[in-house]
Amino acid sequence: RFSGTFVGNAESTSPLPATASPPAGAAAPLPAVPTIPVVPTIAGVPSTVAESVLNPSEVKPPASGTRRARVLYDYEAADSSELALLADELLTVYSLPGMDPDWLIGERGNQKGKVPVTYLELLS
């Protein structure tokens, strides 16, 4: 027997009767678990707008809120949605609703793409 801190039925030491367990061949099937498709969305933004946010070449700059930024380090674009950067160049940058705060949209002439904030010095 255990000390007084043990909680349980210390008086019964006999095994459960054979009728308490189900027969060996009659295992109950597990209930089916429904699957829910996962669709990435941005809270509060319709999915059609969220999809356009992910393609910077198709977005328009906001009427206000654009800033100038100086590039601190060279950056090689990982894919076509990003903009390659050269140190000391100047860009126009802005953010879009629902966009990752670690990235901005950068524009250089007619080129446009996502740029990492950590590579930029935001100017006035």
MOPAC internal coordinates of N, CA, C and O (Angstrom, degrees):
PM7 1SCF
backbone

  N    0.0000 0     0.00 0     0.00 0    0    0    0
  C    1.4476 1     0.00 0     0.00 0    1    0    0
  C    1.5161 1   110.12 1     0.00 0    2    1    0
  O    1.2310 1   121.70 1   -29.50 1    3    2    1
  N    1.3460 1   114.34 1   150.50 1    3    2    1
  C    1.4633 1   120.90 1   179.35 1    5    3    2
  C    1.5117 1   109.66 1   -90.32 1    6    5    3
  O    1.2310 1   121.34 1    -9.36 1    7    6    5
  N    1.3217 1   115.04 1   170.64 1    7    6    5
  C    1.4664 1   119.49 1   178.56 1    9    7    6
  C    1.5266 1   109.98 1   -67.73 1   10    9    7
  O    1.2310 1   120.27 1    -3.40 1   11   10    9
  N    1.3068 1   117.10 1   176.60 1   11   10    9
  C    1.4564 1   123.22 1  -176.29 1   13   11   10
  C    1.5189 1   114.24 1   -65.05 1   14   13   11
  O    1.2310 1   118.98 1   171.35 1   15   14   13
  N    1.3335 1   119.56 1    -8.65 1   15   14   13
  C    1.4595 1   120.58 1   179.87 1   17   15   14
  C    1.5182 1   112.80 1   -81.79 1   18   17   15
  O    1.2310 1   120.03 1   168.51 1   19   18   17
  N    1.3179 1   117.56 1   -11.49 1   19   18   17
  C    1.4515 1   121.21 1   179.34 1   21   19   18
  C    1.5193 1   109.51 1   -75.21 1   22   21   19
  O    1.2310 1   120.66 1   -47.49 1   23   22   21
  N    1.3340 1   116.34 1   132.51 1   23   22   21
  C    1.4558 1   120.71 1   179.36 1   25   23   22
  C    1.5236 1   107.36 1  -108.35 1   26   25   23
  O    1.2310 1   120.15 1   -53.34 1   27   26   25
  N    1.2822 1   117.32 1   126.66 1   27   26   25
  C    1.4519 1   120.85 1   179.43 1   29   27   26
  C    1.5101 1   109.88 1   159.19 1   30   29   27
  O    1.2310 1   120.82 1     5.80 1   31   30   29
  N    1.2948 1   116.04 1  -174.20 1   31   30   29
  C    1.4412 1   121.54 1   179.78 1   33   31   30
  C    1.5245 1   107.66 1   -93.82 1   34   33   31
  O    1.2310 1   120.50 1   -86.56 1   35   34   33
  N    1.3119 1   116.65 1    93.44 1   35   34   33
  C    1.4550 1   121.65 1  -176.82 1   37   35   34
  C    1.5234 1   111.84 1   -76.73 1   38   37   35
  O    1.2310 1   119.88 1   166.02 1   39   38   37
  N    1.3143 1   117.84 1   -13.98 1   39   38   37
  C    1.4599 1   120.97 1  -176.28 1   41   39   38
  C    1.5228 1   111.79 1   -81.56 1   42   41   39
  O    1.2310 1   119.54 1   149.93 1   43   42   41
  N    1.3378 1   118.49 1   -30.07 1   43   42   41
  C    1.4632 1   120.29 1  -175.37 1   45   43   42
  C    1.5225 1   109.23 1   -93.54 1   46   45   43
  O    1.2310 1   120.63 1   -60.88 1   47   46   45
  N    1.3140 1   116.40 1   119.12 1   47   46   45
  C    1.4611 1   120.81 1   176.98 1   49   47   46
  C    1.5170 1   110.94 1  -119.78 1   50   49   47
  O    1.2310 1   120.11 1  -176.28 1   51   50   49
  N    1.3339 1   117.40 1     3.72 1   51   50   49
  C    1.4634 1   119.96 1  -178.14 1   53   51   50
  C    1.5305 1   109.81 1   -84.35 1   54   53   51
  O    1.2310 1   119.94 1   -30.19 1   55   54   53
  N    1.3331 1   117.71 1   149.81 1   55   54   53
  C    1.4686 1   119.98 1   178.75 1   57   55   54
  C    1.5171 1   110.81 1   -70.43 1   58   57   55
  O    1.2310 1   120.87 1   -17.22 1   59   58   57
  N    1.3271 1   115.94 1   162.78 1   59   58   57
  C    1.4563 1   121.30 1   178.79 1   61   59   58
  C    1.5215 1   109.64 1   -66.29 1   62   61   59
  O    1.2310 1   119.66 1   -32.85 1   63   62   61
  N    1.3252 1   118.25 1   147.15 1   63   62   61
  C    1.4561 1   119.77 1   177.52 1   65   63   62
  C    1.5316 1   110.28 1   -63.91 1   66   65   63
  O    1.2310 1   120.20 1   -25.58 1   67   66   65
  N    1.3178 1   117.22 1   154.42 1   67   66   65
  C    1.4594 1   122.85 1  -176.70 1   69   67   66
  C    1.5185 1   112.47 1   -61.76 1   70   69   67
  O    1.2310 1   119.41 1   154.82 1   71   70   69
  N    1.3275 1   118.74 1   -25.18 1   71   70   69
  C    1.4611 1   121.46 1  -179.01 1   73   71   70
  C    1.5192 1   111.82 1   -76.60 1   74   73   71
  O    1.2310 1   119.15 1   168.91 1   75   74   73
  N    1.3270 1   119.24 1   -11.09 1   75   74   73
  C    1.4587 1   121.21 1  -177.66 1   77   75   74
  C    1.5223 1   112.16 1   -79.38 1   78   77   75
  O    1.2310 1   119.39 1   158.17 1   79   78   77
  N    1.3218 1   118.77 1   -21.83 1   79   78   77
  C    1.4630 1   119.85 1  -179.76 1   81   79   78
  C    1.5148 1   109.32 1  -103.80 1   82   81   79
  O    1.2310 1   119.81 1   -30.64 1   83   82   81
  N    1.3298 1   117.97 1   149.36 1   83   82   81
  C    1.4683 1   120.15 1  -179.15 1   85   83   82
  C    1.5214 1   109.91 1   -70.40 1   86   85   83
  O    1.2310 1   120.36 1   -26.01 1   87   86   85
  N    1.3116 1   116.91 1   153.99 1   87   86   85
  C    1.4664 1   120.43 1   177.04 1   89   87   86
  C    1.5306 1   110.26 1   -59.36 1   90   89   87
  O    1.2310 1   120.24 1   -27.17 1   91   90   89
  N    1.3081 1   117.15 1   152.83 1   91   90   89
  C    1.4651 1   122.10 1  -173.94 1   93   91   90
  C    1.5200 1   112.95 1   -59.19 1   94   93   91
  O    1.2310 1   118.68 1   142.11 1   95   94   93
  N    1.3137 1   120.12 1   -37.89 1   95   94   93
  C    1.4591 1   122.31 1  -176.18 1   97   95   94
  C    1.5161 1   113.82 1   -90.51 1   98   97   95
  O    1.2310 1   119.19 1   178.88 1   99   98   97
  N    1.3114 1   119.15 1    -1.12 1   99   98   97
  C    1.4616 1   121.29 1  -173.75 1  101   99   98
  C    1.5247 1   111.37 1  -110.50 1  102  101   99
  O    1.2310 1   119.90 1  -129.58 1  103  102  101
  N    1.3070 1   117.79 1    50.42 1  103  102  101
  C    1.4661 1   120.36 1   178.29 1  105  103  102
  C    1.5240 1   109.28 1   -69.76 1  106  105  103
  O    1.2310 1   121.02 1   -47.13 1  107  106  105
  N    1.3045 1   115.65 1   132.87 1  107  106  105
  C    1.4635 1   120.51 1  -179.19 1  109  107  106
  C    1.5239 1   109.19 1   -72.38 1  110  109  107
  O    1.2310 1   119.70 1   -44.55 1  111  110  109
  N    1.3387 1   118.17 1   135.45 1  111  110  109
  C    1.4662 1   119.78 1   178.70 1  113  111  110
  C    1.5334 1   109.81 1   -68.69 1  114  113  111
  O    1.2310 1   121.24 1   -34.73 1  115  114  113
  N    1.3113 1   115.23 1   145.27 1  115  114  113
  C    1.4607 1   119.51 1   177.77 1  117  115  114
  C    1.5183 1   109.09 1   -75.01 1  118  117  115
  O    1.2310 1   120.52 1   -36.06 1  119  118  117
  N    1.3324 1   116.61 1   143.94 1  119  118  117
  C    1.4672 1   118.45 1   178.63 1  121  119  118
  C    1.5280 1   109.83 1   -66.56 1  122  121  119
  O    1.2310 1   120.63 1   -35.00 1  123  122  121
  N    1.3158 1   116.39 1   145.00 1  123  122  121
  C    1.4648 1   121.40 1   178.93 1  125  123  122
  C    1.5223 1   109.19 1   -70.00 1  126  125  123
  O    1.2310 1   120.96 1   -43.16 1  127  126  125
  N    1.3003 1   115.77 1   136.84 1  127  126  125
  C    1.4651 1   120.98 1   178.13 1  129  127  126
  C    1.5160 1   107.68 1   -99.48 1  130  129  127
  O    1.2310 1   120.18 1   -59.13 1  131  130  129
  N    1.3384 1   117.26 1   120.87 1  131  130  129
  C    1.4681 1   118.31 1  -178.74 1  133  131  130
  C    1.5217 1   110.30 1   -69.46 1  134  133  131
  O    1.2310 1   120.88 1   -34.93 1  135  134  133
  N    1.3265 1   115.92 1   145.07 1  135  134  133
  C    1.4573 1   120.27 1   176.73 1  137  135  134
  C    1.5191 1   108.72 1  -101.87 1  138  137  135
  O    1.2310 1   121.68 1   -36.46 1  139  138  137
  N    1.2978 1   114.38 1   143.54 1  139  138  137
  C    1.4568 1   120.76 1  -179.83 1  141  139  138
  C    1.5181 1   107.13 1  -116.29 1  142  141  139
  O    1.2310 1   119.51 1   -55.38 1  143  142  141
  N    1.3282 1   118.55 1   124.62 1  143  142  141
  C    1.4582 1   119.32 1   179.17 1  145  143  142
  C    1.5268 1   110.24 1   -65.70 1  146  145  143
  O    1.2310 1   120.56 1   -41.44 1  147  146  145
  N    1.3100 1   116.53 1   138.56 1  147  146  145
  C    1.4562 1   121.43 1  -179.83 1  149  147  146
  C    1.5148 1   108.18 1  -100.14 1  150  149  147
  O    1.2310 1   120.93 1   -60.51 1  151  150  149
  N    1.3206 1   115.83 1   119.49 1  151  150  149
  C    1.4603 1   122.06 1   179.41 1  153  151  150
  C    1.5206 1   107.21 1  -120.37 1  154  153  151
  O    1.2310 1   119.67 1   -59.02 1  155  154  153
  N    1.3384 1   118.23 1   120.98 1  155  154  153
  C    1.4598 1   118.98 1  -179.55 1  157  155  154
  C    1.5194 1   110.49 1   -66.98 1  158  157  155
  O    1.2310 1   120.96 1   -51.55 1  159  158  157
  N    1.3149 1   115.77 1   128.45 1  159  158  157
  C    1.4583 1   121.04 1   177.78 1  161  159  158
  C    1.5117 1   109.31 1  -137.52 1  162  161  159
  O    1.2310 1   121.37 1   -15.41 1  163  162  161
  N    1.2942 1   114.98 1   164.59 1  163  162  161
  C    1.4542 1   121.76 1   175.05 1  165  163  162
  C    1.5169 1   106.35 1  -109.06 1  166  165  163
  O    1.2310 1   120.51 1   -53.47 1  167  166  165
  N    1.3256 1   116.62 1   126.53 1  167  166  165
  C    1.4593 1   121.08 1  -175.18 1  169  167  166
  C    1.5235 1   110.70 1   -56.25 1  170  169  167
  O    1.2310 1   120.54 1   -51.31 1  171  170  169
  N    1.3144 1   116.57 1   128.69 1  171  170  169
  C    1.4542 1   121.79 1   175.74 1  173  171  170
  C    1.5204 1   114.22 1    81.79 1  174  173  171
  O    1.2310 1   119.31 1   179.64 1  175  174  173
  N    1.3220 1   118.92 1    -0.36 1  175  174  173
  C    1.4601 1   121.35 1  -178.91 1  177  175  174
  C    1.5189 1   107.77 1  -117.62 1  178  177  175
  O    1.2310 1   119.93 1   -52.34 1  179  178  177
  N    1.3283 1   117.73 1   127.66 1  179  178  177
  C    1.4630 1   118.84 1   178.49 1  181  179  178
  C    1.5252 1   110.71 1   -57.77 1  182  181  179
  O    1.2310 1   120.60 1   -30.21 1  183  182  181
  N    1.3320 1   116.47 1   149.79 1  183  182  181
  C    1.4680 1   119.93 1  -173.79 1  185  183  182
  C    1.5225 1   112.08 1   -60.85 1  186  185  183
  O    1.2310 1   119.35 1   148.38 1  187  186  185
  N    1.3341 1   118.85 1   -31.62 1  187  186  185
  C    1.4652 1   119.37 1   179.21 1  189  187  186
  C    1.5146 1   111.11 1   -66.63 1  190  189  187
  O    1.2310 1   119.97 1   145.15 1  191  190  189
  N    1.3272 1   117.66 1   -34.85 1  191  190  189
  C    1.4577 1   120.91 1   176.84 1  193  191  190
  C    1.5174 1   109.90 1   -72.04 1  194  193  191
  O    1.2310 1   120.08 1   139.19 1  195  194  193
  N    1.3351 1   117.46 1   -40.81 1  195  194  193
  C    1.4654 1   121.43 1  -179.88 1  197  195  194
  C    1.5152 1   110.60 1   -61.24 1  198  197  195
  O    1.2310 1   119.87 1   141.76 1  199  198  197
  N    1.3290 1   117.86 1   -38.24 1  199  198  197
  C    1.4548 1   120.15 1   179.21 1  201  199  198
  C    1.5176 1   111.10 1   -66.01 1  202  201  199
  O    1.2310 1   119.79 1   142.06 1  203  202  201
  N    1.3417 1   118.00 1   -37.94 1  203  202  201
  C    1.4529 1   119.49 1  -179.77 1  205  203  202
  C    1.5214 1   111.40 1   -71.66 1  206  205  203
  O    1.2310 1   119.82 1   154.70 1  207  206  205
  N    1.3272 1   117.96 1   -25.30 1  207  206  205
  C    1.4546 1   121.07 1   177.30 1  209  207  206
  C    1.5201 1   110.12 1   -63.75 1  210  209  207
  O    1.2310 1   120.05 1   147.76 1  211  210  209
  N    1.3108 1   117.50 1   -32.24 1  211  210  209
  C    1.4454 1   121.42 1  -176.00 1  213  211  210
  C    1.5199 1   113.16 1   -78.12 1  214  213  211
  O    1.2310 1   119.55 1   168.54 1  215  214  213
  N    1.3205 1   118.47 1   -11.46 1  215  214  213
  C    1.4568 1   121.47 1   178.16 1  217  215  214
  C    1.5211 1   108.61 1  -114.21 1  218  217  215
  O    1.2310 1   119.59 1   -89.87 1  219  218  217
  N    1.3341 1   118.39 1    90.13 1  219  218  217
  C    1.4588 1   121.31 1  -173.80 1  221  219  218
  C    1.5206 1   114.04 1   -62.73 1  222  221  219
  O    1.2310 1   119.28 1   157.06 1  223  222  221
  N    1.3189 1   118.98 1   -22.94 1  223  222  221
  C    1.4578 1   119.55 1  -178.70 1  225  223  222
  C    1.5264 1   112.00 1   -69.07 1  226  225  223
  O    1.2310 1   120.05 1   162.58 1  227  226  225
  N    1.3344 1   117.50 1   -17.42 1  227  226  225
  C    1.4530 1   120.97 1  -178.45 1  229  227  226
  C    1.5299 1   113.62 1  -103.98 1  230  229  227
  O    1.2310 1   119.57 1   176.79 1  231  230  229
  N    1.3298 1   118.42 1    -3.21 1  231  230  229
  C    1.4583 1   119.73 1  -177.97 1  233  231  230
  C    1.5219 1   110.33 1   -89.11 1  234  233  231
  O    1.2310 1   121.01 1   -28.70 1  235  234  233
  N    1.3108 1   115.68 1   151.30 1  235  234  233
  C    1.4540 1   122.38 1   177.34 1  237  235  234
  C    1.5218 1   108.69 1  -101.96 1  238  237  235
  O    1.2310 1   119.82 1   -36.94 1  239  238  237
  N    1.3415 1   117.95 1   143.06 1  239  238  237
  C    1.4623 1   119.01 1   178.42 1  241  239  238
  C    1.5205 1   110.54 1   -65.95 1  242  241  239
  O    1.2310 1   120.24 1   -31.37 1  243  242  241
  N    1.3296 1   117.15 1   148.63 1  243  242  241
  C    1.4601 1   119.51 1   177.76 1  245  243  242
  C    1.5199 1   110.42 1   -66.57 1  246  245  243
  O    1.2310 1   120.54 1   -25.76 1  247  246  245
  N    1.3375 1   116.57 1   154.24 1  247  246  245
  C    1.4667 1   121.12 1  -179.54 1  249  247  246
  C    1.5226 1   110.66 1   -60.94 1  250  249  247
  O    1.2310 1   120.57 1   145.52 1  251  250  249
  N    1.3137 1   116.52 1   -34.48 1  251  250  249
  C    1.4636 1   120.59 1   175.52 1  253  251  250
  C    1.5175 1   107.56 1  -132.44 1  254  253  251
  O    1.2310 1   120.36 1   -16.73 1  255  254  253
  N    1.3118 1   116.91 1   163.27 1  255  254  253
  C    1.4485 1   119.33 1   176.72 1  257  255  254
  C    1.5144 1   114.13 1   102.06 1  258  257  255
  O    1.2310 1   119.46 1  -177.43 1  259  258  257
  N    1.3461 1   118.63 1     2.57 1  259  258  257
  C    1.4518 1   118.86 1   175.00 1  261  259  258
  C    1.5221 1   108.77 1   -81.54 1  262  261  259
  O    1.2310 1   121.08 1   -32.36 1  263  262  261
  N    1.3205 1   115.54 1   147.64 1  263  262  261
  C    1.4646 1   121.44 1   179.54 1  265  263  262
  C    1.5097 1   108.89 1  -135.34 1  266  265  263
  O    1.2310 1   121.29 1   -17.44 1  267  266  265
  N    1.3093 1   115.13 1   162.56 1  267  266  265
  C    1.4514 1   121.18 1   172.80 1  269  267  266
  C    1.5156 1   107.59 1   -94.29 1  270  269  267
  O    1.2310 1   120.62 1   -31.62 1  271  270  269
  N    1.3152 1   116.42 1   148.38 1  271  270  269
  C    1.4593 1   121.25 1   178.94 1  273  271  270
  C    1.5216 1   108.71 1  -142.85 1  274  273  271
  O    1.2310 1   121.34 1   -34.63 1  275  274  273
  N    1.3170 1   115.03 1   145.37 1  275  274  273
  C    1.4636 1   121.65 1   174.26 1  277  275  274
  C    1.5177 1   107.35 1  -104.21 1  278  277  275
  O    1.2310 1   120.60 1   -46.16 1  279  278  277
  N    1.3216 1   116.45 1   133.84 1  279  278  277
  C    1.4635 1   122.10 1  -179.65 1  281  279  278
  C    1.5235 1   108.58 1   -78.62 1  282  281  279
  O    1.2310 1   120.23 1   -51.74 1  283  282  281
  N    1.3248 1   117.17 1   128.26 1  283  282  281
  C    1.4650 1   122.73 1  -178.25 1  285  283  282
  C    1.5278 1   112.36 1   -86.67 1  286  285  283
  O    1.2310 1   119.96 1   144.85 1  287  286  285
  N    1.3299 1   117.67 1   -35.15 1  287  286  285
  C    1.4627 1   122.26 1  -174.50 1  289  287  286
  C    1.5270 1   109.48 1  -139.22 1  290  289  287
  O    1.2310 1   120.67 1   -25.05 1  291  290  289
  N    1.3162 1   116.33 1   154.95 1  291  290  289
  C    1.4646 1   120.42 1   171.83 1  293  291  290
  C    1.5288 1   108.56 1   -63.86 1  294  293  291
  O    1.2310 1   120.77 1   -35.45 1  295  294  293
  N    1.3329 1   116.13 1   144.55 1  295  294  293
  C    1.4573 1   121.13 1   178.30 1  297  295  294
  C    1.5200 1   108.41 1  -140.89 1  298  297  295
  O    1.2310 1   120.55 1   -52.40 1  299  298  297
  N    1.3212 1   116.55 1   127.60 1  299  298  297
  C    1.4617 1   121.83 1   177.54 1  301  299  298
  C    1.5242 1   108.29 1   -95.32 1  302  301  299
  O    1.2310 1   120.51 1   -54.93 1  303  302  301
  N    1.3200 1   116.64 1   125.07 1  303  302  301
  C    1.4666 1   121.41 1  -178.92 1  305  303  302
  C    1.5191 1   110.15 1   -63.61 1  306  305  303
  O    1.2310 1   120.57 1   -45.67 1  307  306  305
  N    1.3405 1   116.52 1   134.33 1  307  306  305
  C    1.4642 1   121.91 1  -179.99 1  309  307  306
  C    1.5302 1   111.75 1   -80.36 1  310  309  307
  O    1.2310 1   120.22 1   152.48 1  311  310  309
  N    1.3349 1   117.18 1   -27.52 1  311  310  309
  C    1.4669 1   121.07 1   178.24 1  313  311  310
  C    1.5203 1   109.14 1  -154.46 1  314  313  311
  O    1.2310 1   120.39 1     2.47 1  315  314  313
  N    1.3242 1   116.86 1  -177.53 1  315  314  313
  C    1.4691 1   121.30 1  -174.35 1  317  315  314
  C    1.5278 1   113.68 1   -70.55 1  318  317  315
  O    1.2310 1   119.78 1   166.43 1  319  318  317
  N    1.3391 1   118.03 1   -13.57 1  319  318  317
  C    1.4645 1   119.45 1   178.73 1  321  319  318
  C    1.5258 1   111.71 1   -83.50 1  322  321  319
  O    1.2310 1   120.07 1   169.17 1  323  322  321
  N    1.3362 1   117.47 1   -10.83 1  323  322  321
  C    1.4577 1   121.59 1  -178.65 1  325  323  322
  C    1.5248 1   110.34 1  -102.96 1  326  325  323
  O    1.2310 1   121.27 1   -20.38 1  327  326  325
  N    1.3345 1   115.18 1   159.62 1  327  326  325
  C    1.4534 1   122.42 1   179.99 1  329  327  326
  C    1.5217 1   108.70 1  -110.15 1  330  329  327
  O    1.2310 1   120.16 1   -54.21 1  331  330  329
  N    1.3392 1   117.29 1   125.79 1  331  330  329
  C    1.4668 1   120.56 1   176.44 1  333  331  330
  C    1.5283 1   108.41 1   -71.19 1  334  333  331
  O    1.2310 1   120.72 1   -36.61 1  335  334  333
  N    1.3315 1   116.24 1   143.39 1  335  334  333
  C    1.4591 1   121.29 1  -175.06 1  337  335  334
  C    1.5216 1   111.17 1  -124.24 1  338  337  335
  O    1.2310 1   121.02 1   -30.67 1  339  338  337
  N    1.3329 1   115.66 1   149.33 1  339  338  337
  C    1.4541 1   122.35 1   171.92 1  341  339  338
  C    1.5194 1   108.28 1  -119.14 1  342  341  339
  O    1.2310 1   120.51 1   -41.40 1  343  342  341
  N    1.3252 1   116.63 1   138.60 1  343  342  341
  C    1.4654 1   120.96 1  -178.45 1  345  343  342
  C    1.5243 1   110.31 1   -55.05 1  346  345  343
  O    1.2310 1   120.89 1   -37.12 1  347  346  345
  N    1.3297 1   115.91 1   142.88 1  347  346  345
  C    1.4717 1   126.08 1   176.57 1  349  347  346
  C    1.5248 1   115.35 1    74.70 1  350  349  347
  O    1.2310 1   118.93 1   179.87 1  351  350  349
  N    1.3297 1   119.64 1    -0.13 1  351  350  349
  C    1.4633 1   118.28 1   175.61 1  353  351  350
  C    1.5222 1   110.01 1   -80.10 1  354  353  351
  O    1.2310 1   120.58 1   -21.13 1  355  354  353
  N    1.3365 1   116.51 1   158.87 1  355  354  353
  C    1.4617 1   122.29 1  -179.82 1  357  355  354
  C    1.5214 1   109.46 1  -106.93 1  358  357  355
  O    1.2310 1   121.25 1   -41.04 1  359  358  357
  N    1.3352 1   115.21 1   138.96 1  359  358  357
  C    1.4638 1   122.82 1   179.79 1  361  359  358
  C    1.5178 1   109.92 1  -129.50 1  362  361  359
  O    1.2310 1   120.72 1   -20.96 1  363  362  361
  N    1.3107 1   116.23 1   159.04 1  363  362  361
  C    1.4589 1   122.35 1   164.49 1  365  363  362
  C    1.5192 1   105.67 1   -97.85 1  366  365  363
  O    1.2310 1   120.68 1   -50.65 1  367  366  365
  N    1.3440 1   116.30 1   129.35 1  367  366  365
  C    1.4646 1   120.06 1  -177.38 1  369  367  366
  C    1.5180 1   110.73 1  -128.57 1  370  369  367
  O    1.2310 1   121.25 1   -25.82 1  371  370  369
  N    1.3254 1   115.20 1   154.18 1  371  370  369
  C    1.4665 1   121.73 1   175.37 1  373  371  370
  C    1.5126 1   108.28 1  -160.60 1  374  373  371
  O    1.2310 1   121.42 1   -17.51 1  375  374  373
  N    1.3309 1   114.88 1   162.49 1  375  374  373
  C    1.4701 1   119.54 1   177.27 1  377  375  374
  C    1.5210 1   108.31 1  -111.65 1  378  377  375
  O    1.2310 1   121.56 1   -17.44 1  379  378  377
  N    1.3088 1   114.62 1   162.56 1  379  378  377
  C    1.4586 1   121.86 1   178.28 1  381  379  378
  C    1.5181 1   109.28 1  -119.42 1  382  381  379
  O    1.2310 1   119.71 1   -28.70 1  383  382  381
  N    1.3400 1   118.17 1   151.30 1  383  382  381
  C    1.4646 1   120.19 1   178.33 1  385  383  382
  C    1.5214 1   111.06 1   -57.70 1  386  385  383
  O    1.2310 1   121.02 1   -47.47 1  387  386  385
  N    1.3381 1   115.66 1   132.53 1  387  386  385
  C    1.4500 1   121.05 1   177.90 1  389  387  386
  C    1.5132 1   114.48 1    82.62 1  390  389  387
  O    1.2310 1   120.04 1  -178.74 1  391  390  389
  N    1.3185 1   117.52 1     1.26 1  391  390  389
  C    1.4684 1   120.89 1  -178.62 1  393  391  390
  C    1.5182 1   109.85 1   -80.97 1  394  393  391
  O    1.2310 1   120.80 1   -31.12 1  395  394  393
  N    1.3336 1   116.08 1   148.88 1  395  394  393
  C    1.4601 1   122.20 1   176.84 1  397  395  394
  C    1.5324 1   108.48 1   -55.62 1  398  397  395
  O    1.2310 1   119.44 1   -52.43 1  399  398  397
  N    1.3456 1   118.68 1   127.57 1  399  398  397
  C    1.4700 1   120.79 1  -177.02 1  401  399  398
  C    1.5277 1   113.96 1   -66.94 1  402  401  399
  O    1.2310 1   119.62 1   168.07 1  403  402  401
  N    1.3341 1   118.33 1   -11.93 1  403  402  401
  C    1.4630 1   121.16 1   178.09 1  405  403  402
  C    1.5226 1   112.34 1   -84.40 1  406  405  403
  O    1.2310 1   120.11 1   178.58 1  407  406  405
  N    1.3226 1   117.40 1    -1.42 1  407  406  405
  C    1.4642 1   122.47 1  -177.80 1  409  407  406
  C    1.5198 1   110.59 1  -130.94 1  410  409  407
  O    1.2310 1   120.47 1   -28.31 1  411  410  409
  N    1.3221 1   116.70 1   151.69 1  411  410  409
  C    1.4566 1   123.84 1   172.62 1  413  411  410
  C    1.5256 1   107.62 1  -129.59 1  414  413  411
  O    1.2310 1   120.83 1   -15.67 1  415  414  413
  N    1.3260 1   116.02 1   164.33 1  415  414  413
  C    1.4607 1   120.65 1   170.29 1  417  415  414
  C    1.5214 1   106.04 1   -90.01 1  418  417  415
  O    1.2310 1   120.81 1   -52.64 1  419  418  417
  N    1.3077 1   116.06 1   127.36 1  419  418  417
  C    1.4593 1   121.05 1   178.93 1  421  419  418
  C    1.5133 1   110.57 1  -113.28 1  422  421  419
  O    1.2310 1   120.97 1   -37.10 1  423  422  421
  N    1.3429 1   115.76 1   142.90 1  423  422  421
  C    1.4616 1   121.06 1   177.70 1  425  423  422
  C    1.5175 1   109.45 1  -125.28 1  426  425  423
  O    1.2310 1   121.22 1   -45.84 1  427  426  425
  N    1.3328 1   115.27 1   134.16 1  427  426  425
  C    1.4524 1   122.53 1   174.62 1  429  427  426
  C    1.5121 1   105.34 1  -135.08 1  430  429  427
  O    1.2310 1   120.04 1   -73.90 1  431  430  429
  N    1.3318 1   117.53 1   106.10 1  431  430  429
  C    1.4684 1   120.60 1  -176.31 1  433  431  430
  C    1.5151 1   109.66 1    60.74 1  434  433  431
  O    1.2310 1   120.51 1    57.13 1  435  434  433
  N    1.3424 1   116.62 1  -122.87 1  435  434  433
  C    1.4689 1   119.58 1   178.83 1  437  435  434
  C    1.5221 1   112.64 1   -97.23 1  438  437  435
  O    1.2310 1   119.92 1  -172.56 1  439  438  437
  N    1.3397 1   117.77 1     7.44 1  439  438  437
  C    1.4595 1   122.01 1   176.95 1  441  439  438
  C    1.5182 1   110.02 1   -94.37 1  442  441  439
  O    1.2310 1   121.35 1   -38.09 1  443  442  441
  N    1.3252 1   115.03 1   141.91 1  443  442  441
  C    1.4605 1   120.77 1  -177.69 1  445  443  442
  C    1.5178 1   108.75 1  -145.11 1  446  445  443
  O    1.2310 1   120.26 1   -38.56 1  447  446  445
  N    1.3582 1   117.11 1   141.44 1  447  446  445
  C    1.4591 1   120.06 1   177.09 1  449  447  446
  C    1.5108 1   111.25 1  -178.54 1  450  449  447
  O    1.2310 1   121.26 1    -7.61 1  451  450  449
  N    1.3276 1   115.20 1   172.39 1  451  450  449
  C    1.4686 1   120.43 1   178.71 1  453  451  450
  C    1.5208 1   109.16 1   -73.76 1  454  453  451
  O    1.2310 1   121.25 1   -38.09 1  455  454  453
  N    1.3393 1   115.21 1   141.91 1  455  454  453
  C    1.4639 1   121.34 1   177.07 1  457  455  454
  C    1.5277 1   108.53 1  -134.16 1  458  457  455
  O    1.2310 1   119.89 1   -37.20 1  459  458  457
  N    1.3340 1   117.82 1   142.80 1  459  458  457
  C    1.4666 1   120.18 1   179.43 1  461  459  458
  C    1.5263 1   110.84 1   -75.39 1  462  461  459
  O    1.2310 1   120.60 1   -47.15 1  463  462  461
  N    1.3269 1   116.46 1   132.85 1  463  462  461
  C    1.4664 1   122.60 1  -177.54 1  465  463  462
  C    1.5309 1   111.19 1   -60.14 1  466  465  463
  O    1.2310 1   119.89 1   145.07 1  467  466  465
  N    1.3276 1   117.81 1   -34.93 1  467  466  465
  C    1.4528 1   121.14 1  -175.97 1  469  467  466
  C    1.5250 1   112.60 1   -66.19 1  470  469  467
  O    1.2310 1   119.37 1   165.38 1  471  470  469
  N    1.3156 1   118.80 1   -14.62 1  471  470  469
  C    1.4638 1   122.27 1   178.81 1  473  471  470
  C    1.5294 1   111.35 1   -93.09 1  474  473  471
  O    1.2310 1   119.93 1  -177.08 1  475  474  473
  N    1.3320 1   117.74 1     2.92 1  475  474  473
  C    1.4519 1   121.13 1  -172.99 1  477  475  474
  C    1.5220 1   112.74 1  -119.67 1  478  477  475
  O    1.2310 1   121.44 1   -31.02 1  479  478  477
  N    1.3302 1   114.85 1   148.98 1  479  478  477
  C    1.4564 1   121.73 1   166.36 1  481  479  478
  C    1.5201 1   105.67 1  -110.60 1  482  481  479
  O    1.2310 1   120.30 1   -68.35 1  483  482  481
  N    1.3278 1   117.03 1   111.65 1  483  482  481
  C    1.4594 1   120.63 1  -178.06 1  485  483  482
  C    1.5199 1   109.46 1   -74.28 1  486  485  483
  O    1.2310 1   120.99 1   -50.52 1  487  486  485
  N    1.3213 1   115.72 1   129.48 1  487  486  485
  C    1.4572 1   122.43 1   179.22 1  489  487  486
  C    1.5253 1   108.45 1  -100.28 1  490  489  487
  O    1.2310 1   120.12 1     6.23 1  491  490  489
  N    1.3121 1   117.37 1  -173.77 1  491  490  489
  C    1.4666 1   121.67 1  -176.14 1  493  491  490
  C    1.5124 1   113.95 1   -57.25 1  494  493  491
  O    1.2310 1   120.10 1   180.00 1  495  494  493

